[in-house]
């Protein structure tokens, strides 16, 4: 059963006068997942920069080559 402070455990057995308190918590965010997502974003950004740099080098080579052939 849910109470204002959490949940209430109802047990039919004898607890010998001992009480138990259980707490249920909801995980709002997982720092490990955030870390993985951030690393994936950084890796994607590095790949994009490398691809852009490669394309720029290829364009420069093509310009040089077309200048020699003309």
C-alpha positions in Angstrom: 0.0 0.0 0.0 1.2 3.5 -0.7 1.3 6.0 2.1 2.1 9.7 2.2 5.7 8.9 3.1 6.2 6.0 0.8 4.9 2.4 0.9 3.6 0.2 3.7 4.5 -3.4 3.9 1.9 -5.7 5.3 3.1 -9.1 6.5 1.0 -11.9 8.0 4.0 -13.4 9.9 5.3 -12.5 13.4 8.2 -10.0 13.3 8.9 -10.4 17.0 8.3 -6.8 17.7 10.9 -5.7 15.1 10.0 -3.1 12.6 11.3 -2.6 9.1 11.4 0.5 7.0 11.6 0.2 3.2 12.2 3.1 0.9 11.4 3.1 -2.8 13.2 5.7 -4.9 12.8 6.5 -8.6 16.0 7.0 -10.6 15.6 10.4 -12.2 18.8 10.4 -14.2 21.6 8.0 -14.7 25.0 9.7 -14.7 26.6 6.7 -16.5 24.1 7.0 -19.3 24.8 10.8 -19.5 28.5 10.1 -19.7 28.0 7.6 -22.5 25.8 10.0 -24.5 28.3 12.8 -24.0 31.2 10.6 -25.2 29.1 9.5 -28.3 28.4 13.1 -29.1 32.1 14.0 -28.8 33.1 11.0 -31.0 30.5 12.1 -33.6 31.9 15.6 -33.6 35.4 14.4 -34.0 34.3 12.2 -37.0 32.6 15.2 -38.6 35.7 17.4 -38.2 37.9 14.7 -39.7 35.5 14.2 -42.6 35.4 18.0 -43.2 39.2 18.3 -43.0 39.5 15.4 -45.5 37.1 17.0 -47.9 38.9 20.3 -47.7 42.2 18.6 -48.4 40.7 16.7 -51.4 39.3 20.0 -52.8 42.6 21.7 -52.4 44.4 18.8 -54.2 41.8 18.9 -57.0 42.3 22.7 -57.4 46.1 22.2 -57.6 45.7 19.4 -60.1 43.3 21.3 -62.3 45.7 24.3 -62.3 48.6 22.1 -63.5 46.4 20.5 -66.2 45.2 23.8 -67.6 
